[in-house]
Amino acid sequence: MAPSAGQMRSQLELLVSGFTRLRHDGRFDEPNLDGTAGDYISFDSWEWPQGVGLYGLVRLWQHTGDEALKKTIEDWYSRHLAAGLPPMNINTTAPMLALSLLWGDTRDSRWEKPLADWADRLMREMPRTPEGGFQHNVSDKINDDELWDDTLFMAGLFLAAYGRAAGKQTYVDEAVRQFLVHARYLADPHSGLWFHGWTFAGRHNFARALWARGNAWITVGILDLVEIGGIGEPVEAFLLGVLEAQIETLLELQAPSGAWHTLLDDPNSYEEMSATAGFGYGLLKAARIGLGPKGCRAAGLKALEAVMANIDADGVLGNVSYGTRMGHDLRHYRDIPIQPTGYGQALAILCLTEGMIHAESAEKAA
């Protein structure tokens, strides 16, 4: 029996609380620009895990209209803008996605200039690979001539969301270009799944890893890009075809538990919950809007149940793999440690929010 809307509301409250209380626990030392540990874990940092986390919070606020949640989001941005933003790269762009959605709905003047400035700089200054893809540079590493599937969620969606909200079609068009260039080099024509990365230096896909969370960025990213709109029918049809090919294989690879393995085609790699939550969100959303192959809804509900089973009493999603750099062999992915993170919380929030929409619709129909 599918969870009720009330059950998911309670779990969503726990997840939000768990996310905003996340703190570095001393086990990991992922340096940021000033050498402070915990940059990838604690709520109060400006990096990609927090950016993804804020996207989950904004999506939940858009559905519920919860003013306390809106204040939490606005206070976070106010603090960071007052303190000064870090240098721009792919990962530090991630928090701008949620801010663009917030501004699009509220038109609060506090957010307009930071968004406009960042989007302009991203277009002008972000290093490019051959064929114009954004090079996946991060806060502590230059990844020369490399495309990563993470880029589309961290930077591509921001350009689309901000461009749509600001009436700047050039930015939406650039987001579309990024999805097309990345699809050319990362989408595997044999399986329909996506490789983690591509390098033009040597022209290969590194370990050819069919990494689960990277694929989840694509499932979520294509659906949300289409929802943002303005991308044009031919490109939309193409990307939805790419998405359907991915989903067909995902349905075949879902474990009996409802989860997916961190290497999608390797049942000996561990089951990973951030990817499972992203896939659950995508499958349920695809079913709701009439996209994707038959079986999306049932598989999405199984994923939702797996995610809910991994939320502890403190509202923290377990069995989430830590930040994953590009791997040159498959062992790299199997050995990534488990650690609660903002992106795990956010993907669970997205999954449960979509599940709640389904449950509310079913309860109304009954």
Backbone torsions as a table, in degrees:
resi	resn	phi	psi	omega
1	MET	NA	130.6	-178.1
2	ALA	-66.5	146.8	177.8
3	PRO	-60.8	150.1	179.0
4	SER	-80.3	163.0	176.6
5	ALA	-60.8	-38.6	178.7
6	GLY	-63.2	-41.4	177.0
7	GLN	-60.6	-40.9	-178.1
8	MET	-72.9	-34.6	174.7
9	ARG	-59.2	-44.2	179.6
10	SER	-63.0	-42.7	179.4
11	GLN	-68.2	-35.3	177.5
12	LEU	-64.8	-40.3	175.9
13	GLU	-60.0	-41.6	177.9
14	LEU	-64.2	-43.6	-178.8
15	LEU	-62.7	-41.3	178.6
16	VAL	-63.5	-44.9	178.3
17	SER	-62.4	-43.0	179.5
18	GLY	-62.3	-38.6	179.7
19	PHE	-66.7	-49.6	-174.5
20	THR	-69.6	-16.5	178.7
21	ARG	-100.7	3.4	180.0
22	LEU	-62.2	133.1	177.6
23	ARG	-137.6	150.9	175.2
24	HIS	-61.0	133.9	-175.5
25	ASP	-109.2	7.2	175.6
26	GLY	91.9	-9.9	-177.3
27	ARG	-80.8	-23.5	-176.1
28	PHE	-125.5	147.1	179.6
29	ASP	-131.5	84.5	179.4
30	GLU	-100.1	99.8	-172.3
31	PRO	-68.5	141.9	169.1
32	ASN	-102.1	-163.2	-170.4
33	LEU	-64.6	-30.5	-179.7
34	ASP	-102.9	13.2	174.0
35	GLY	83.4	8.3	-179.1
36	THR	-78.5	133.2	177.5
37	ALA	-75.9	159.4	174.4
38	GLY	87.0	8.6	-176.2
39	ASP	-59.5	-33.2	-176.5
40	TYR	-87.9	-6.3	-171.2
41	ILE	-114.0	-53.2	-173.1
42	SER	-64.9	148.7	-180.0
43	PHE	-64.7	-35.0	-167.8
44	ASP	-94.6	54.8	174.2
45	SER	-137.5	156.3	178.9
46	TRP	-103.3	94.1	177.7
47	GLU	-152.7	-176.5	-174.2
48	TRP	-69.1	-36.6	178.2
49	PRO	-60.9	-40.4	177.5
50	GLN	-69.0	-35.1	178.5
51	GLY	-62.7	-45.5	176.4
52	VAL	-63.9	-40.8	178.8
53	GLY	-59.1	-43.9	179.4
54	LEU	-66.1	-32.0	175.2
55	TYR	-61.0	-43.8	176.1
56	GLY	-60.9	-42.2	-180.0
57	LEU	-64.8	-42.9	-179.4
58	VAL	-66.1	-41.2	178.2
59	ARG	-62.0	-40.3	177.7
60	LEU	-65.4	-43.8	178.4
61	TRP	-61.2	-40.6	179.0
62	GLN	-59.4	-33.9	-179.2
63	HIS	-80.7	-38.7	-172.7
64	THR	-97.3	-26.6	-173.7
65	GLY	70.0	20.1	-176.8
66	ASP	-66.5	114.4	-176.5
67	GLU	-69.4	-33.5	178.1
68	ALA	-65.4	-39.8	177.7
69	LEU	-66.0	-42.1	177.3
70	LYS	-58.7	-41.9	179.4
71	LYS	-64.3	-40.7	176.9
72	THR	-57.6	-44.4	-179.4
73	ILE	-66.3	-48.2	-178.0
74	GLU	-64.0	-39.4	179.0
75	ASP	-63.5	-38.8	179.0
76	TRP	-59.8	-49.0	-179.0
77	TYR	-67.3	-38.8	179.1
78	SER	-59.9	-44.6	179.8
79	ARG	-60.8	-46.1	-174.5
80	HIS	-73.6	-37.2	177.3
81	LEU	-66.8	-36.8	178.0
82	ALA	-66.9	-35.3	-178.1
83	ALA	-78.3	-20.9	-177.2
84	GLY	101.6	136.3	-174.8
85	LEU	-87.2	155.0	179.2
86	PRO	-75.6	171.0	174.8
87	PRO	-58.1	151.2	-176.0
88	MET	-81.1	132.9	166.3
89	ASN	-151.5	-173.3	-178.5
90	ILE	-60.4	-47.1	-173.8
91	ASN	-72.5	-36.1	178.5
92	THR	-75.9	-7.3	172.9
93	THR	-76.2	-24.4	-171.8
94	ALA	-53.2	-42.5	180.0
95	PRO	-64.2	-16.9	-179.7
96	MET	-71.9	-20.7	179.3
97	LEU	-63.9	-52.7	179.7
98	ALA	-62.3	-38.6	-179.9
99	LEU	-63.5	-36.5	179.5
100	SER	-66.7	-36.6	176.7
101	LEU	-68.7	-41.2	178.2
102	LEU	-60.7	-47.5	-179.6
103	TRP	-65.7	-38.1	179.2
104	GLY	-60.0	-32.5	-179.4
105	ASP	-88.2	-34.1	-172.3
106	THR	-103.3	-26.0	-174.0
107	ARG	55.9	30.9	177.2
108	ASP	-66.6	123.9	-173.9
109	SER	-65.3	-18.3	179.5
110	ARG	-61.2	-27.9	-170.8
111	TRP	-99.0	-11.1	-170.0
112	GLU	-66.6	-50.3	-176.5
113	LYS	-67.5	-45.8	178.0
114	PRO	-57.1	-39.7	179.0
115	LEU	-66.5	-46.8	-178.1
116	ALA	-62.4	-43.2	-179.0
117	ASP	-64.0	-43.6	-176.5
118	TRP	-67.3	-43.2	-179.9
119	ALA	-62.6	-41.7	179.2
120	ASP	-63.3	-44.5	179.7
121	ARG	-66.9	-38.4	178.5
122	LEU	-59.3	-42.9	179.7
123	MET	-67.1	-39.2	-174.0
124	ARG	-87.4	-34.8	-166.3
125	GLU	-109.7	-20.3	-176.5
126	MET	-64.5	124.0	178.7
127	PRO	-58.5	146.3	-176.3
128	ARG	-117.7	148.8	170.6
129	THR	-86.8	173.7	166.9
130	PRO	-52.4	144.6	-178.0
131	GLU	72.3	9.3	167.7
132	GLY	86.7	10.4	176.7
133	GLY	-72.0	150.8	173.8
134	PHE	-70.2	125.3	175.5
135	GLN	-70.6	133.4	-172.0
136	HIS	-81.3	69.6	174.4
137	ASN	-82.0	141.4	179.9
138	VAL	-125.9	-177.5	-169.1
139	SER	-63.7	-28.2	-176.9
140	ASP	-126.1	17.2	-178.6
141	LYS	-158.0	134.8	171.8
142	ILE	-94.5	120.6	-178.7
143	ASN	-105.6	80.8	-172.6
144	ASP	-55.5	127.2	172.6
145	ASP	58.0	30.8	-179.0
146	GLU	-111.5	137.4	169.9
147	LEU	-107.1	132.6	175.8
148	TRP	-123.9	145.8	179.5
149	ASP	-67.0	-23.8	176.4
150	ASP	-55.6	-32.5	-173.6
151	THR	-56.9	-36.7	-174.6
152	LEU	-64.7	-38.5	177.3
153	PHE	-76.0	-43.1	-172.9
154	MET	-71.8	-33.0	-175.1
155	ALA	-126.3	-39.1	-176.9
156	GLY	-63.0	-46.7	-179.7
157	LEU	-63.5	-35.5	177.6
158	PHE	-59.8	-48.4	-179.1
159	LEU	-60.3	-39.5	179.8
160	ALA	-67.0	-45.6	-176.7
161	ALA	-68.0	-44.8	179.7
162	TYR	-68.2	-43.6	179.8
163	GLY	-59.2	-41.4	178.8
164	ARG	-65.9	-44.7	-178.2
165	ALA	-67.4	-34.7	-176.4
166	ALA	-91.0	-3.3	-178.0
167	GLY	70.7	31.0	-178.8
168	LYS	-113.6	91.3	-174.5
169	GLN	-63.4	-25.9	178.7
170	THR	-57.1	-38.2	179.7
171	TYR	-70.8	-40.4	176.3
172	VAL	-61.6	-43.2	-179.8
173	ASP	-62.3	-38.0	178.2
174	GLU	-66.6	-38.7	176.2
175	ALA	-60.1	-44.2	178.2
176	VAL	-60.2	-44.8	179.0
177	ARG	-57.3	-43.0	-179.8
178	GLN	-62.0	-43.2	178.5
179	PHE	-62.3	-39.9	-178.6
180	LEU	-69.3	-44.5	179.7
181	VAL	-63.8	-43.4	179.9
182	HIS	-66.7	-38.2	178.3
183	ALA	-62.6	-36.8	-179.8
184	ARG	-59.4	-38.0	-172.9
185	TYR	-104.9	-16.6	-174.5
186	LEU	-111.5	-25.1	-179.6
187	ALA	-76.7	124.5	-179.0
188	ASP	-83.5	116.0	-176.9
189	PRO	-68.4	-18.4	-178.8
190	HIS	-78.8	-46.5	-175.1
191	SER	-101.0	-20.8	-171.6
192	GLY	84.6	-12.3	177.1
193	LEU	-81.1	174.2	-178.1
194	TRP	-114.2	139.2	171.0
195	PHE	-76.2	156.7	-179.3
196	HIS	-65.3	-43.2	-174.2
197	GLY	-154.5	172.1	177.4
198	TRP	-143.1	140.6	172.2
199	THR	-120.7	134.7	174.7
200	PHE	-77.6	-15.7	174.7
201	ALA	-84.9	93.8	-175.1
202	GLY	103.1	-17.5	174.8
203	ARG	51.6	71.7	177.9
204	HIS	-153.4	169.2	-179.0
205	ASN	-100.8	38.4	178.2
206	PHE	52.8	-120.1	-178.2
207	ALA	-83.9	3.1	-174.6
208	ARG	55.7	39.7	-176.6
209	ALA	-76.5	124.8	171.8
210	LEU	-91.7	73.9	-170.6
211	TRP	-78.6	133.2	-171.1
212	ALA	-64.5	-51.8	-174.7
213	ARG	-65.5	-36.2	175.5
214	GLY	-59.6	-41.0	175.9
215	ASN	-66.1	-33.8	176.9
216	ALA	-65.5	-37.1	175.2
217	TRP	-56.9	-35.6	-178.0
218	ILE	-74.2	-45.1	179.8
219	THR	-58.0	-50.0	178.4
220	VAL	-65.6	-44.6	-172.3
221	GLY	-63.8	-45.0	-178.7
222	ILE	-66.7	-44.9	-179.8
223	LEU	-61.8	-41.8	-177.6
224	ASP	-76.1	-30.3	173.1
225	LEU	-62.0	-44.8	178.5
226	VAL	-63.1	-40.5	179.5
227	GLU	-64.7	-40.0	178.6
228	ILE	-58.7	-40.0	171.7
229	GLY	89.3	174.5	177.5
230	GLY	82.7	9.9	-173.5
231	ILE	-92.4	-11.3	177.1
232	GLY	91.9	140.2	-172.7
233	GLU	-61.8	-45.1	-177.9
234	PRO	-61.5	-42.8	179.7
235	VAL	-68.8	-40.7	177.7
236	GLU	-58.3	-45.8	179.9
237	ALA	-62.3	-41.3	179.0
238	PHE	-62.4	-50.3	-176.7
239	LEU	-65.9	-35.7	177.5
240	LEU	-68.0	-31.5	173.2
241	GLY	-65.7	-42.0	175.8
242	VAL	-61.2	-43.0	179.5
243	LEU	-63.8	-43.3	-179.0
244	GLU	-62.9	-39.1	176.9
245	ALA	-62.1	-40.5	177.6
246	GLN	-63.8	-46.5	-175.5
247	ILE	-63.9	-38.8	179.5
248	GLU	-56.0	-41.0	179.0
249	THR	-75.8	-37.2	176.7
250	LEU	-57.8	-40.5	180.0
251	LEU	-61.8	-34.2	179.6
252	GLU	-73.4	-27.6	-172.2
253	LEU	-99.2	-1.1	179.4
254	GLN	-64.8	131.7	179.9
255	ALA	-73.4	160.5	178.0
256	PRO	-55.7	-27.2	179.5
257	SER	-70.7	-15.3	-173.1
258	GLY	99.1	-7.9	-177.3
259	ALA	-95.0	176.3	171.4
260	TRP	-123.5	152.7	179.0
261	HIS	-79.6	153.1	-176.0
262	THR	-64.4	-29.7	161.8
263	LEU	-105.0	112.0	-166.2
264	LEU	-57.2	-34.4	-176.1
265	ASP	-99.3	13.9	-179.0
266	ASP	-123.3	96.5	-178.2
267	PRO	-66.7	-9.6	176.4
268	ASN	-86.9	-10.6	173.2
269	SER	-82.5	155.9	-171.5
270	TYR	-72.1	153.9	174.6
271	GLU	-73.0	134.2	-168.7
272	GLU	-125.1	129.5	-167.1
273	MET	-87.9	-27.0	178.7
274	SER	-66.7	-42.7	176.7
275	ALA	-64.9	-43.2	179.4
276	THR	-57.8	-41.4	178.6
277	ALA	-65.6	-42.7	178.1
278	GLY	-62.2	-43.4	177.9
279	PHE	-66.1	-40.4	178.7
280	GLY	-58.9	-45.6	176.5
281	TYR	-57.8	-49.8	-176.0
282	GLY	-64.1	-42.8	-178.1
283	LEU	-67.4	-42.3	178.4
284	LEU	-66.2	-40.0	179.4
285	LYS	-67.4	-42.4	178.2
286	ALA	-59.4	-43.5	179.1
287	ALA	-62.9	-40.8	-176.9
288	ARG	-64.8	-38.0	-175.7
289	ILE	-98.9	8.2	172.7
290	GLY	80.6	30.6	179.0
291	LEU	-113.9	164.8	173.1
292	GLY	83.3	166.3	-178.5
293	PRO	-73.8	167.4	175.8
294	LYS	-60.1	140.7	179.4
295	GLY	106.0	-6.9	-178.8
296	CYS	-60.8	-46.1	-175.1
297	ARG	-64.2	-47.7	-178.5
298	ALA	-62.1	-43.2	179.3
299	ALA	-67.5	-37.6	177.8
300	GLY	-63.8	-40.0	178.6
301	LEU	-67.8	-37.2	175.4
302	LYS	-62.6	-41.8	178.0
303	ALA	-64.0	-42.9	178.5
304	LEU	-57.3	-44.9	179.3
305	GLU	-64.0	-38.7	177.7
306	ALA	-63.8	-42.0	178.6
307	VAL	-62.8	-47.7	-178.4
308	MET	-61.7	-33.5	179.1
309	ALA	-69.4	-16.3	-178.4
310	ASN	-105.1	10.4	175.4
311	ILE	-94.0	122.1	-176.1
312	ASP	-85.7	-178.9	-174.8
313	ALA	-65.0	-20.3	177.6
314	ASP	-90.8	2.9	179.6
315	GLY	79.7	26.0	-179.2
316	VAL	-109.4	127.5	178.5
317	LEU	-76.3	126.1	179.6
318	GLY	-92.5	173.1	177.3
319	ASN	56.6	44.0	175.7
320	VAL	-105.2	128.4	178.7
321	SER	-77.3	143.7	-178.2
322	TYR	-69.0	173.4	178.8
323	GLY	-50.0	134.4	-169.6
324	THR	-123.0	108.3	176.0
325	ARG	-75.4	173.8	-179.9
326	MET	-64.1	128.8	-179.5
327	GLY	-98.4	139.2	178.1
328	HIS	-97.1	-4.1	170.0
329	ASP	-149.2	162.9	-174.6
330	LEU	-71.7	-25.5	176.9
331	ARG	-57.4	-34.2	178.4
332	HIS	-52.4	-43.8	-177.5
333	TYR	-75.1	-37.2	178.9
334	ARG	-65.4	-26.1	-173.9
335	ASP	-97.5	0.7	178.3
336	ILE	-62.0	128.6	-177.2
337	PRO	-73.4	164.9	179.1
338	ILE	-92.0	135.3	-178.8
339	GLN	-161.4	127.5	173.4
340	PRO	-58.4	139.1	-176.5
341	THR	-145.7	164.0	176.9
342	GLY	-62.3	-38.0	-178.9
343	TYR	-70.9	-32.6	174.0
344	GLY	-62.6	-45.1	177.9
345	GLN	-60.1	-44.3	-175.4
346	ALA	-66.2	-44.8	-179.1
347	LEU	-65.5	-34.7	174.0
348	ALA	-65.6	-40.4	177.7
349	ILE	-61.5	-44.6	177.6
350	LEU	-60.1	-45.4	-177.8
351	CYS	-62.4	-46.8	-178.6
352	LEU	-71.2	-32.8	175.9
353	THR	-63.1	-45.1	177.8
354	GLU	-65.4	-38.8	176.1
355	GLY	-62.3	-38.4	178.7
356	MET	-65.2	-39.1	177.1
357	ILE	-60.1	-44.0	177.5
358	HIS	-61.1	-47.6	-177.0
359	ALA	-64.3	-41.4	179.0
360	GLU	-62.0	-41.0	179.2
361	SER	-64.7	-42.5	179.3
362	ALA	-65.6	-39.5	-179.2
363	GLU	-68.2	-35.2	176.1
364	LYS	-66.1	-42.1	-178.4
365	ALA	-65.3	-32.6	179.8
366	ALA	-74.4	NA	NA
